[in-house]
Amino acid sequence: MSFADHYCQQQAIPPAAFERTVLQRCLHPTARWLYPLLHVVPGYFTPDLAFIRHVARLHRAEDFRAEEIDFTQDPANDRFHRRHLRLRVSARRLYRLVRTTLPSPPV
């Protein structure tokens, strides 16, 4: 099962609500406050949702780093408001969510 499958099962949410739920949960605090305003800007959360979609397919938390690198190198994240004001998803919050949601590998 993927991260998305585990998360939806644990949180008892439909798969259609996965991306939006994870987006809102993993935003930096300032972005959470401004979400109602940022959400109406067309395409504002496109890089964040792409990151979440890629992470959703993971089966192991160890594979998160490659997705994180792609997200941080996305040209859309070079904009001042996303990089310095942190009006975006927190990779650290998303990693914690992945780590606590996916089952630990057998030892």
N, CA, C and O atoms as a GROMACS GRO file, in nm:
protein
  428
    1MET      N    1   0.084  -0.119   0.000
    1MET     CA    2   0.000   0.000   0.000
    1MET      C    3   0.088   0.125   0.000
    1MET      O    4   0.196   0.127   0.060
    2SER      N    5   0.041   0.226  -0.067
    2SER     CA    6   0.115   0.351  -0.076
    2SER      C    7   0.088   0.440   0.045
    2SER      O    8   0.001   0.412   0.127
    3PHE      N    9   0.165   0.548   0.055
    3PHE     CA   10   0.143   0.646   0.161
    3PHE      C   11   0.000   0.698   0.157
    3PHE      O   12  -0.066   0.708   0.260
    4ALA      N   13  -0.049   0.731   0.038
    4ALA     CA   14  -0.186   0.783   0.025
    4ALA      C   15  -0.288   0.682   0.075
    4ALA      O   16  -0.382   0.720   0.146
    5ASP      N   17  -0.271   0.556   0.041
    5ASP     CA   18  -0.364   0.452   0.087
    5ASP      C   19  -0.364   0.441   0.238
    5ASP      O   20  -0.470   0.438   0.301
    6HIS      N   21  -0.245   0.436   0.297
    6HIS     CA   22  -0.234   0.426   0.443
    6HIS      C   23  -0.296   0.549   0.510
    6HIS      O   24  -0.370   0.536   0.607
    7TYR      N   25  -0.264   0.667   0.458
    7TYR     CA   26  -0.314   0.790   0.520
    7TYR      C   27  -0.466   0.797   0.515
    7TYR      O   28  -0.531   0.828   0.615
    8CYS      N   29  -0.523   0.769   0.400
    8CYS     CA   30  -0.669   0.774   0.386
    8CYS      C   31  -0.737   0.673   0.478
    8CYS      O   32  -0.841   0.701   0.538
    9GLN      N   33  -0.677   0.556   0.490
    9GLN     CA   34  -0.732   0.454   0.578
    9GLN      C   35  -0.723   0.497   0.725
    9GLN      O   36  -0.820   0.484   0.799
   10GLN      N   37  -0.607   0.549   0.766
   10GLN     CA   38  -0.589   0.590   0.906
   10GLN      C   39  -0.676   0.709   0.944
   10GLN      O   40  -0.726   0.716   1.056
   11GLN      N   41  -0.694   0.801   0.851
   11GLN     CA   42  -0.771   0.922   0.881
   11GLN      C   43  -0.919   0.908   0.845
   11GLN      O   44  -0.998   0.998   0.870
   12ALA      N   45  -0.955   0.796   0.787
   12ALA     CA   46  -1.093   0.768   0.744
   12ALA      C   47  -1.145   0.879   0.652
   12ALA      O   48  -1.253   0.934   0.674
   13ILE      N   49  -1.066   0.910   0.550
   13ILE     CA   50  -1.107   1.010   0.452
   13ILE      C   51  -1.111   0.944   0.315
   13ILE      O   52  -1.039   0.847   0.290
   14PRO      N   53  -1.195   0.995   0.225
   14PRO     CA   54  -1.198   0.939   0.089
   14PRO      C   55  -1.071   0.978   0.014
   14PRO      O   56  -1.014   1.084   0.040
   15PRO      N   57  -1.026   0.896  -0.079
   15PRO     CA   58  -0.906   0.928  -0.157
   15PRO      C   59  -0.914   1.064  -0.227
   15PRO      O   60  -0.811   1.129  -0.247
   16ALA      N   61  -1.032   1.106  -0.263
   16ALA     CA   62  -1.047   1.236  -0.331
   16ALA      C   63  -1.009   1.353  -0.240
   16ALA      O   64  -0.977   1.461  -0.289
   17ALA      N   65  -1.013   1.332  -0.109
   17ALA     CA   66  -0.980   1.439  -0.014
   17ALA      C   67  -0.834   1.437   0.029
   17ALA      O   68  -0.790   1.524   0.104
   18PHE      N   69  -0.758   1.339  -0.018
   18PHE     CA   70  -0.620   1.321   0.027
   18PHE      C   71  -0.533   1.445   0.003
   18PHE      O   72  -0.474   1.498   0.098
   19GLU      N   73  -0.525   1.491  -0.121
   19GLU     CA   74  -0.433   1.600  -0.154
   19GLU      C   75  -0.464   1.727  -0.075
   19GLU      O   76  -0.374   1.789  -0.018
   20ARG      N   77  -0.588   1.765  -0.071
   20ARG     CA   78  -0.626   1.888  -0.002
   20ARG      C   79  -0.601   1.876   0.149
   20ARG      O   80  -0.554   1.971   0.212
   21THR      N   81  -0.632   1.761   0.205
   21THR     CA   82  -0.611   1.739   0.349
   21THR      C   83  -0.463   1.747   0.384
   21THR      O   84  -0.425   1.814   0.480
   22VAL      N   85  -0.380   1.680   0.306
   22VAL     CA   86  -0.235   1.680   0.332
   22VAL      C   87  -0.178   1.820   0.308
   22VAL      O   88  -0.093   1.867   0.384
   23LEU      N   89  -0.224   1.886   0.203
   23LEU     CA   90  -0.177   2.022   0.175
   23LEU      C   91  -0.202   2.113   0.295
   23LEU      O   92  -0.111   2.180   0.342
   24GLN      N   93  -0.324   2.114   0.344
   24GLN     CA   94  -0.357   2.203   0.456
   24GLN      C   95  -0.284   2.163   0.584
   24GLN      O   96  -0.248   2.250   0.664
   25ARG      N   97  -0.261   2.037   0.602
   25ARG     CA   98  -0.192   1.991   0.723
   25ARG      C   99  -0.042   2.023   0.720
   25ARG      O  100   0.019   2.043   0.825
   26CYS      N  101   0.016   2.026   0.602
   26CYS     CA  102   0.162   2.040   0.591
   26CYS      C  103   0.208   2.180   0.551
   26CYS      O  104   0.327   2.201   0.527
   27LEU      N  105   0.119   2.275   0.544
   27LEU     CA  106   0.161   2.412   0.513
   27LEU      C  107   0.239   2.471   0.630
   27LEU      O  108   0.215   2.438   0.746
   28HIS      N  109   0.333   2.559   0.597
   28HIS     CA  110   0.399   2.636   0.702
   28HIS      C  111   0.292   2.720   0.774
   28HIS      O  112   0.191   2.753   0.712
   29PRO      N  113   0.312   2.755   0.900
   29PRO     CA  114   0.210   2.828   0.976
   29PRO      C  115   0.158   2.956   0.908
   29PRO      O  116   0.037   2.980   0.906
   30THR      N  117   0.246   3.036   0.852
   30THR     CA  118   0.202   3.159   0.786
   30THR      C  119   0.114   3.126   0.666
   30THR      O  120   0.013   3.194   0.642
   31ALA      N  121   0.151   3.024   0.591
   31ALA     CA  122   0.072   2.984   0.475
   31ALA      C  123  -0.065   2.932   0.517
   31ALA      O  124  -0.163   2.948   0.444
   32ARG      N  125  -0.073   2.870   0.634
   32ARG     CA  126  -0.204   2.824   0.683
   32ARG      C  127  -0.298   2.942   0.704
   32ARG      O  128  -0.416   2.936   0.668
   33TRP      N  129  -0.245   3.048   0.764
   33TRP     CA  130  -0.327   3.166   0.788
   33TRP      C  131  -0.373   3.230   0.657
   33TRP      O  132  -0.485   3.280   0.646
   34LEU      N  133  -0.285   3.227   0.559
   34LEU     CA  134  -0.315   3.293   0.432
   34LEU      C  135  -0.378   3.199   0.329
   34LEU      O  136  -0.405   3.241   0.216
   35TYR      N  137  -0.402   3.076   0.365
   35TYR     CA  138  -0.457   2.978   0.271
   35TYR      C  139  -0.583   3.028   0.200
   35TYR      O  140  -0.593   3.013   0.078
   36PRO      N  141  -0.679   3.087   0.271
   36PRO     CA  142  -0.800   3.134   0.200
   36PRO      C  143  -0.768   3.235   0.088
   36PRO      O  144  -0.836   3.236  -0.015
   37LEU      N  145  -0.668   3.317   0.107
   37LEU     CA  146  -0.629   3.413   0.003
   37LEU      C  147  -0.546   3.347  -0.107
   37LEU      O  148  -0.570   3.370  -0.225
   38LEU      N  149  -0.450   3.265  -0.068
   38LEU     CA  150  -0.361   3.202  -0.165
   38LEU      C  151  -0.434   3.101  -0.252
   38LEU      O  152  -0.399   3.080  -0.368
   39HIS      N  153  -0.536   3.038  -0.196
   39HIS     CA  154  -0.610   2.934  -0.266
   39HIS      C  155  -0.682   2.989  -0.390
   39HIS      O  156  -0.705   2.916  -0.486
   40VAL      N  157  -0.718   3.116  -0.387
   40VAL     CA  158  -0.791   3.173  -0.501
   40VAL      C  159  -0.697   3.219  -0.613
   40VAL      O  160  -0.743   3.250  -0.722
   41VAL      N  161  -0.566   3.222  -0.588
   41VAL     CA  162  -0.469   3.258  -0.692
   41VAL      C  163  -0.451   3.135  -0.782
   41VAL      O  164  -0.407   3.030  -0.735
   42PRO      N  165  -0.486   3.148  -0.910
   42PRO     CA  166  -0.478   3.031  -0.999
   42PRO      C  167  -0.337   2.970  -1.003
   42PRO      O  168  -0.239   3.039  -1.029
   43GLY      N  169  -0.331   2.840  -0.976
   43GLY     CA  170  -0.205   2.766  -0.985
   43GLY      C  171  -0.106   2.790  -0.872
   43GLY      O  172   0.006   2.739  -0.878
   44TYR      N  173  -0.144   2.865  -0.771
   44TYR     CA  174  -0.048   2.896  -0.664
   44TYR      C  175   0.007   2.769  -0.600
   44TYR      O  176   0.128   2.759  -0.578
   45PHE      N  177  -0.078   2.674  -0.569
   45PHE     CA  178  -0.034   2.553  -0.499
   45PHE      C  179   0.003   2.438  -0.594
   45PHE      O  180   0.016   2.324  -0.549
   46THR      N  181   0.020   2.466  -0.722
   46THR     CA  182   0.056   2.361  -0.818
   46THR      C  183   0.184   2.287  -0.780
   46THR      O  184   0.184   2.164  -0.782
   47PRO      N  185   0.294   2.356  -0.746
   47PRO     CA  186   0.416   2.282  -0.707
   47PRO      C  187   0.396   2.198  -0.580
   47PRO      O  188   0.449   2.088  -0.569
   48ASP      N  189   0.318   2.250  -0.487
   48ASP     CA  190   0.292   2.178  -0.362
   48ASP      C  191   0.211   2.051  -0.388
   48ASP      O  192   0.241   1.944  -0.335
   49LEU      N  193   0.108   2.065  -0.471
   49LEU     CA  194   0.024   1.950  -0.502
   49LEU      C  195   0.100   1.845  -0.583
   49LEU      O  196   0.078   1.725  -0.565
   50ALA      N  197   0.189   1.888  -0.671
   50ALA     CA  198   0.272   1.792  -0.746
   50ALA      C  199   0.362   1.715  -0.649
   50ALA      O  200   0.377   1.594  -0.662
   51PHE      N  201   0.421   1.785  -0.554
   51PHE     CA  202   0.505   1.724  -0.451
   51PHE      C  203   0.424   1.620  -0.372
   51PHE      O  204   0.470   1.508  -0.350
   52ILE      N  205   0.306   1.658  -0.331
   52ILE     CA  206   0.220   1.568  -0.253
   52ILE      C  207   0.181   1.447  -0.338
   52ILE      O  208   0.179   1.335  -0.287
   53ARG      N  209   0.150   1.467  -0.466
   53ARG     CA  210   0.114   1.355  -0.555
   53ARG      C  211   0.231   1.257  -0.568
   53ARG      O  212   0.210   1.135  -0.567
   54HIS      N  213   0.351   1.308  -0.580
   54HIS     CA  214   0.467   1.220  -0.593
   54HIS      C  215   0.492   1.144  -0.463
   54HIS      O  216   0.522   1.024  -0.465
   55VAL      N  217   0.480   1.213  -0.352
   55VAL     CA  218   0.500   1.149  -0.221
   55VAL      C  219   0.388   1.049  -0.194
   55VAL      O  220   0.411   0.948  -0.126
   56ALA      N  221   0.270   1.073  -0.245
   56ALA     CA  222   0.155   0.985  -0.223
   56ALA      C  223   0.182   0.843  -0.271
   56ALA      O  224   0.129   0.746  -0.216
   57ARG      N  225   0.265   0.829  -0.373
   57ARG     CA  226   0.294   0.697  -0.432
   57ARG      C  227   0.400   0.618  -0.357
   57ARG      O  228   0.421   0.500  -0.385
   58LEU      N  229   0.466   0.681  -0.262
   58LEU     CA  230   0.576   0.614  -0.191
   58LEU      C  231   0.526   0.496  -0.108
   58LEU      O  232   0.416   0.496  -0.054
   59HIS      N  233   0.612   0.395  -0.101
   59HIS     CA  234   0.583   0.278  -0.018
   59HIS      C  235   0.679   0.270   0.101
   59HIS      O  236   0.657   0.195   0.196
   60ARG      N  237   0.786   0.350   0.093
   60ARG     CA  238   0.886   0.352   0.200
   60ARG      C  239   0.923   0.496   0.230
   60ARG      O  240   0.942   0.576   0.139
   61ALA      N  241   0.934   0.529   0.357
   61ALA     CA  242   0.972   0.666   0.398
   61ALA      C  243   1.113   0.700   0.350
   61ALA      O  244   1.146   0.817   0.331
   62GLU      N  245   1.196   0.599   0.331
   62GLU     CA  246   1.334   0.621   0.288
   62GLU      C  247   1.342   0.682   0.148
   62GLU      O  248   1.445   0.741   0.113
   63ASP      N  249   1.237   0.671   0.070
   63ASP     CA  250   1.237   0.724  -0.067
   63ASP      C  251   1.194   0.870  -0.072
   63ASP      O  252   1.190   0.930  -0.180
   64PHE      N  253   1.162   0.927   0.041
   64PHE     CA  254   1.111   1.065   0.046
   64PHE      C  255   1.215   1.166  -0.002
   64PHE      O  256   1.180   1.264  -0.069
   65ARG      N  257   1.339   1.145   0.030
   65ARG     CA  258   1.445   1.244   0.002
   65ARG      C  259   1.453   1.282  -0.146
   65ARG      O  260   1.471   1.399  -0.178
   66ALA      N  261   1.438   1.186  -0.235
   66ALA     CA  262   1.445   1.215  -0.378
   66ALA      C  263   1.331   1.308  -0.419
   66ALA      O  264   1.350   1.399  -0.500
   67GLU      N  265   1.214   1.286  -0.365
   67GLU     CA  266   1.099   1.373  -0.396
   67GLU      C  267   1.120   1.513  -0.338
   67GLU      O  268   1.084   1.613  -0.401
   68GLU      N  269   1.178   1.519  -0.220
   68GLU     CA  270   1.206   1.648  -0.156
   68GLU      C  271   1.304   1.730  -0.239
   68GLU      O  272   1.287   1.851  -0.255
   69ILE      N  273   1.406   1.666  -0.291
   69ILE     CA  274   1.505   1.736  -0.374
   69ILE      C  275   1.437   1.793  -0.499
   69ILE      O  276   1.462   1.908  -0.536
   70ASP      N  277   1.353   1.714  -0.562
   70ASP     CA  278   1.281   1.764  -0.681
   70ASP      C  279   1.195   1.885  -0.646
   70ASP      O  280   1.189   1.981  -0.722
   71PHE      N  281   1.128   1.880  -0.531
   71PHE     CA  282   1.042   1.991  -0.489
   71PHE      C  283   1.123   2.117  -0.462
   71PHE      O  284   1.086   2.225  -0.506
   72THR      N  285   1.233   2.103  -0.390
   72THR     CA  286   1.311   2.222  -0.356
   72THR      C  287   1.380   2.282  -0.478
   72THR      O  288   1.410   2.402  -0.479
   73GLN      N  289   1.404   2.201  -0.581
   73GLN     CA  290   1.467   2.253  -0.702
   73GLN      C  291   1.366   2.301  -0.806
   73GLN      O  292   1.406   2.350  -0.912
   74ASP      N  293   1.238   2.288  -0.778
   74ASP     CA  294   1.134   2.336  -0.869
   74ASP      C  295   1.150   2.488  -0.885
   74ASP      O  296   1.154   2.558  -0.784
   75PRO      N  297   1.159   2.539  -1.007
   75PRO     CA  298   1.177   2.683  -1.028
   75PRO      C  299   1.068   2.769  -0.963
   75PRO      O  300   1.093   2.884  -0.928
   76ALA      N  301   0.948   2.715  -0.949
   76ALA     CA  302   0.840   2.791  -0.886
   76ALA      C  303   0.871   2.823  -0.739
   76ALA      O  304   0.820   2.920  -0.684
   77ASN      N  305   0.955   2.741  -0.677
   77ASN     CA  306   0.990   2.763  -0.537
   77ASN      C  307   1.100   2.866  -0.517
   77ASN      O  308   1.135   2.898  -0.404
   78ASP      N  309   1.155   2.918  -0.626
   78ASP     CA  310   1.259   3.021  -0.615
   78ASP      C  311   1.201   3.160  -0.592
   78ASP      O  312   1.274   3.255  -0.564
   79ARG      N  313   1.072   3.171  -0.604
   79ARG     CA  314   1.010   3.302  -0.582
   79ARG      C  315   1.020   3.340  -0.434
   79ARG      O  316   1.010   3.256  -0.346
   80PHE      N  317   1.038   3.468  -0.411
   80PHE     CA  318   1.060   3.521  -0.276
   80PHE      C  319   0.952   3.475  -0.178
   80PHE      O  320   0.984   3.430  -0.068
   81HIS      N  321   0.826   3.487  -0.217
   81HIS     CA  322   0.717   3.454  -0.124
   81HIS      C  323   0.713   3.305  -0.090
   81HIS      O  324   0.664   3.269   0.016
   82ARG      N  325   0.761   3.221  -0.177
   82ARG     CA  326   0.760   3.077  -0.148
   82ARG      C  327   0.886   3.035  -0.072
   82ARG      O  328   0.878   2.957   0.023
   83ARG      N  329   1.002   3.086  -0.112
   83ARG     CA  330   1.128   3.045  -0.050
   83ARG      C  331   1.150   3.114   0.085
   83ARG      O  332   1.179   3.048   0.184
   84HIS      N  333   1.138   3.245   0.090
   84HIS     CA  334   1.174   3.320   0.211
   84HIS      C  335   1.057   3.343   0.306
   84HIS      O  336   1.074   3.339   0.427
   85LEU      N  337   0.939   3.368   0.252
   85LEU     CA  338   0.822   3.385   0.339
   85LEU      C  339   0.756   3.252   0.373
   85LEU      O  340   0.666   3.246   0.457
   86ARG      N  341   0.801   3.146   0.306
   86ARG     CA  342   0.754   3.010   0.331
   86ARG      C  343   0.604   2.994   0.310
   86ARG      O  344   0.536   2.928   0.390
   87LEU      N  345   0.553   3.052   0.207
   87LEU     CA  346   0.412   3.038   0.174
   87LEU      C  347   0.396   2.916   0.083
   87LEU      O  348   0.361   2.927  -0.034
   88ARG      N  349   0.424   2.801   0.143
   88ARG     CA  350   0.425   2.675   0.069
   88ARG      C  351   0.417   2.559   0.169
   88ARG      O  352   0.410   2.580   0.290
   89VAL      N  353   0.420   2.438   0.116
   89VAL     CA  354   0.422   2.317   0.198
   89VAL      C  355   0.558   2.305   0.265
   89VAL      O  356   0.661   2.338   0.207
   90SER      N  357   0.557   2.257   0.387
   90SER     CA  358   0.680   2.229   0.459
   90SER      C  359   0.721   2.085   0.429
   90SER      O  360   0.648   1.991   0.461
   91ALA      N  361   0.838   2.068   0.369
   91ALA     CA  362   0.888   1.933   0.340
   91ALA      C  363   0.911   1.856   0.471
   91ALA      O  364   0.889   1.735   0.476
   92ARG      N  365   0.953   1.926   0.574
   92ARG     CA  366   0.977   1.860   0.703
   92ARG      C  367   0.846   1.807   0.762
   92ARG      O  368   0.841   1.695   0.814
   93ARG      N  369   0.741   1.886   0.755
   93ARG     CA  370   0.611   1.841   0.807
   93ARG      C  371   0.560   1.721   0.727
   93ARG      O  372   0.507   1.625   0.783
   94LEU      N  373   0.576   1.728   0.595
   94LEU     CA  374   0.530   1.618   0.511
   94LEU      C  375   0.612   1.492   0.540
   94LEU      O  376   0.556   1.383   0.545
   95TYR      N  377   0.742   1.506   0.559
   95TYR     CA  378   0.825   1.389   0.591
   95TYR      C  379   0.780   1.326   0.723
   95TYR      O  380   0.769   1.204   0.733
   96ARG      N  381   0.755   1.408   0.823
   96ARG     CA  382   0.708   1.354   0.952
   96ARG      C  383   0.577   1.278   0.934
   96ARG      O  384   0.557   1.172   0.994
   97LEU      N  385   0.490   1.332   0.851
   97LEU     CA  386   0.362   1.267   0.825
   97LEU      C  387   0.383   1.132   0.755
   97LEU      O  388   0.319   1.033   0.790
   98VAL      N  389   0.471   1.130   0.658
   98VAL     CA  390   0.502   1.004   0.588
   98VAL      C  391   0.562   0.903   0.685
   98VAL      O  392   0.522   0.787   0.688
   99ARG      N  393   0.658   0.948   0.764
   99ARG     CA  394   0.727   0.859   0.858
   99ARG      C  395   0.632   0.799   0.962
   99ARG      O  396   0.645   0.682   0.999
  100THR      N  397   0.536   0.879   1.008
  100THR     CA  398   0.443   0.828   1.110
  100THR      C  399   0.326   0.750   1.049
  100THR      O  400   0.256   0.679   1.120
  101THR      N  401   0.306   0.763   0.920
  101THR     CA  402   0.194   0.695   0.856
  101THR      C  403   0.232   0.560   0.798
  101THR      O  404   0.160   0.462   0.816
  102LEU      N  405   0.345   0.556   0.729
  102LEU     CA  406   0.388   0.429   0.668
  102LEU      C  407   0.439   0.334   0.775
  102LEU      O  408   0.504   0.377   0.870
  103PRO      N  409   0.409   0.206   0.760
  103PRO     CA  410   0.460   0.110   0.859
  103PRO      C  411   0.612   0.100   0.851
  103PRO      O  412   0.671   0.114   0.743
  104SER      N  413   0.674   0.076   0.963
  104SER     CA  414   0.820   0.061   0.968
  104SER      C  415   0.858  -0.068   0.898
  104SER      O  416   0.787  -0.168   0.906
  105PRO      N  417   0.973  -0.065   0.829
  105PRO     CA  418   1.017  -0.190   0.763
  105PRO      C  419   1.056  -0.294   0.867
  105PRO      O  420   1.102  -0.258   0.976
  106PRO      N  421   1.038  -0.420   0.834
  106PRO     CA  422   1.078  -0.525   0.930
  106PRO      C  423   1.229  -0.523   0.952
  106PRO      O  424   1.306  -0.491   0.861
  107VAL      N  425   1.269  -0.556   1.072
  107VAL     CA  426   1.412  -0.555   1.107
  107VAL      C  427   1.476  -0.686   1.076
  107VAL      O  428   1.596  -0.703   1.099
   0.00000   0.00000   0.00000
